[in-house]
Amino acid sequence: MTITVSRDVFRLAEAFTISRGSRTEAQVLTVRVSRGKVMGWGECVPYARYDETLDTVTAEIGTLPAGISRMALQEALPAGAARNAMDCALWDLEAKAAGQRVWELAGLARPGPEITAYTLSLDTPENMEAAARKHAARPLLKIKLGTPDDMPRLEAVRRGAPDARIIVDANEGWSAEVYADLAPHLVRLGVALVEQPLPAGEDEALIGMERPVPVCADESCHDRASLPALKDKYDVVNIKLDKTGGLTEALALRDAALAEGYDVMVGCMVGSSLAMAPAVLLAQGALVTDLDGPLLLAEDREVPLKFDAEGVHPPVAALWG
């Protein structure tokens, strides 16, 4: 088996801003694994929040033996972007070699479309209201917040999209005091979920705090080893393949989280349809699906995922799996 890693850049349709900064393109790594005439591939997005770069993730993948199996991979690399791209590529390779779909190999039910959130990036209240109005027909909007002055932004989005279901992502940008002040207004404005209001290292403050809106762990939840530390702080866990280190661990985390009473959200970094394709299988029946990465791009893979009024559809075999 041969392993190759390449860098791909996808232009964004417009600048994407969260509390940690802005970007105008998605820089991803594409991993291809080949055995004979069969090739599987996967994509990851190295994330600076976790001290990952294109170079460090490429180097991690370079340490792997050429014939590594998907199960051996789970011990060979830690949870993160490198293992994600390899894991998804190996799933794709296995499916093609077996003449089956990944969902069949994994013992999952046949997947269908899932309604996905559409993300509005952090901006001025005026610009966020205009963006909300532009996308008001979408059933689920996700708002990037995370500053001490977010109340006008939230009010503006609700004015722009009075009927949409709204979830809020603070990206660790609030203090406990800011969150406590905002919480009643989240209820008043019909917010359905708030993601990671406090920094991952400071979320002990959530214990005993009233949570009138369900609180979702994002940066605080990576893989199954994260679950014990979430107790009494969170109601929902956001599972992202680049955090779990691939579909294998993501499926195990989903099952473990559900067994412990958490609801599940399936999210993504800003990447192409290849990155989202495995996550669509994971998102079946999730409380919230947030796989809008390709909708934020000005360009995508040659065979992209299908998005329509039913949501994001499972990948066709020509894309992945």
N, C-alpha and C positions, 0 to 999 in steps of 0.2 A: 504494500500500500504506500502511495506517495501522498505527501501533505504539502500544499502550496498556500501561501498567504499573499494577498494583494490588497492594496489600498484603493478605495473608491470614494469619490466625492460627489454628493448630490446637492444641487443648489436648492435652497428653500424658496418657496413662493414669496415669502416676505420674512423680515427679521423676526426671530423667535426669542423672547425675553422672559427669564425667570428671575427670582430674587438674587441669584448668584451671577448673572451676566446675560449677554446676548450672543446670538450666532446667526450667520447668514447662509451656512451650509452644514450638511451632515457629513462628517468624515468617519468612514466605517472601514472595518477590515472584513474581507471576504475570504473564507477558508474553503478550499476544495480538497477532498480526499478521494483518491482514485485507486481502484483495485481492478486490474485488467482494463476492460472497456467501460466499466461502470464508475460514474463519478457522483459523489454527493457533495452538497455545499451548505454553508451556513454563514451567518453574518453577526458581527458584534459591534457595539459602539463603546470603545474605551471611554471611561468617565473620570474626569479630573477629581470629582468629589471623592472617589475611592483611590486616588493616586494612580490612576491608569492613564497611559498614553498609547498612541499607536506603536511606538517603539517598544515599550515594556511588554505590551500584550503580544506583539509579534515575537519577542524574545521568549516569552513563556511558552508559546506554541512550538517554538524551535527546540525546546528541550525534550519534546515527546518522541518516543521511539516510533518508527514508521508503521509498525504493525499494531499499534495500541488498539485495544477494544474499547467499546463505549463504557463498559462496567469498570475496566481498569482505569479509565480516564477520571472517574469520580474520585479516586484516591491520588492520582498523579498530579492534579491541579486543584487549587482551592476554588471556591465559588467566585465567579467573576466573569469578565468578558471573554477571556481566552478560552476557558472551559465551555462557555456557552457556544461560541462559534464551532468548536470542535464537536461538541455533543450533538448539535443540530445537524452538522455535516454527516456525522456517523449514522444518525437516525435516517437521514435521506439516503445514504449509501445502502443501509440495510434494507430499506423499503424497495429500492430499485433492484437490488440483487434478488430479493424474494418475490418480486412482481406483485407486491401488495402496497397498500397505503400505510403510512405511519400509524394512523389511528387504529388500524386493524392489528398491527404488530403490538401496539401498546394495550390492546384489549379495551379500547374505548368505543363508545357508541358512535355511529356515523354523525359527523358534525354538521351543523347548519349555521346560518348567518346569526350574528349577534349585534345588537345595537351598540355602537361605540360612541364614546364621548368625543367631542371636538374641542380642542384647546384654544382658548383665547390667551395670548401672552400678556405679560405685565406691561402696562402702558399708563398714560394719563386717563383719568376718568372719562374725558370726552372721547378719546380714541377707543377705549374699551366699550363704551356705549355704542359707538358707531359699528364696531366689530360685532357686538352682540346683536344689533339690529340686522346686520348683514346675514347673520347665521341664525336668526330667531326661529326659523322653521325646523332647525335640527332638534331632535327630542332631548338631547343631553349635551350640555355645555360644561366644560371644565375651565375654571378661571384660575390663572396664575396670580397669586398675591404674595404676601410675605414681607410687608413693610409696616411700620407703625401707623401709617396713614391710609389704611385700606378701605375704611368705611365708605368714602365717596366712590371708590371703584366698584365696590359691591352693589351699592345703590344704583350706580349708572348701568351696570350690566343687567340688573333686574328690570330697569326701565326699558332697556333696549330689547330684552327678550322676556316679556312678561309671562309667557306660557311654558318656557323651557324648564326642564329639570336641571338643576345646577349643582355641581360639586366644586369645592374650593381646594386648591393645593397651595399651602403656604411655604413649601420647600424649606422647612426648618426656620422660617424667617420671623416668627413671633416669639415674644416672651410669654410666660405664664400669665402675666398681668394683662397683656394685650389680648390674648386668647379669651381670658375670662370676661373682659369688657365686650368683646365681639360676639361671644357665644349667643346671647339673647337675640342679637340682630340677625345672626345666621338663621335662627328659628323663624324670626319675623319675615325674613325674605325668602323663606322656603328652600334653604340650602339642604340638600339631601345627605351630604357627606363632607367631612373636612379631612384632608390628608396632611399628615405630619406637621401639626401646628408648631411644635417645639423642636429644637435641635435634638438629634438622636441621643447625645450624651447628657441631655438635661430634661429628659421626658419623665423622670421620677415625679415631677410636679403634677403629672396627670393622675396619679394615684389619689383617689378620694375626691378629685375635682368633678363637679357635675358635668356630664356630657350630654346635653340636650339634643345634639346632633351627633350621629355616629362618627367616631374618630378612627382614622385609618393609619396604620403604620406603613411608611414607605422606606425612608432611609434607616429606620430602626429594624427593618425586617429584610434579611437576605436569604437565609435558608432555614432548614429545620432547627439548626442550633440556635437561631434567634428567638424561637417561640417562648422559652421560659421567661425571658426578660420582658416580654410584652404583657404579662399577666396583670390585670387590673388597670392597665393603661389604655388599651385599645380595644375596639370592637371589630375591626376589619383589618386584614393584611393585604397589602398591595404586592403581588407577585410579578416580578419582572425577570425575564430570562437572563439578562445581563447581570443581575444580582445573584440569582440562584446558581448560575453556571450551567444553564442549559435546561432542556425540556425534562430530562430524567429527574433531576432534583426538584424542578418546579412541580411536576406531577405529585411527587412524594410530599412536598411542602403543602400543596393544596389539600391532599387527603389528611395530613396531620393537623392542619389548621382547622379544617371543618370538624374533625373529631374532637377538637378542644373547644368548639363552640364559636369560633370566629367566622364571620362572613369573609368572602374573598373578592378582591378586585384584581384584575389582570391589566397591568400597565406596560409601558414601553419607553425606551429612549427614542430620540428622533432618528429614525432609520428608514430603510426602504422596505418594500413588500417582503423581501426575503427574510428580514429580521422579524416581521410580524407573523409570518406564515405559521411557524410552530405555536406561537402564542394563541392563535385562533382556536387550536385544539384545546389548549389549557382553559380558555375562557368560556367554554360551554357551560351554561347555567350559572355563571358568576353573577354576583350582586351588581358589579359594575365592570364593564369592559372599556378599556381606554387604549385602543390600538389605532390611533389616528395618524401615526407617523407619516405614512405615504400621502395623506391628505394635506400635509404641510409642505410637501416637496414640489418643486417645479419640474422635476424629472424623477423617473423611477426605473425599476428593473424592466427588462424587455417584456416579460409576462407578469404584469402586476396583479395584486389582489383586486377583487371586485368589491366596490363599495356602492350601495344603492339605498333605497328607502328601507330595506330589510336590515341593513347594517353592513358589517364586514363579513364577506363570505369565506369559507375555508379555501385554502389554496388548491389550484389545479395541479396535477402531477408535473406539468411542465415547469412550474415554479419551484415547488418543494414538496417532499413527502408523499 
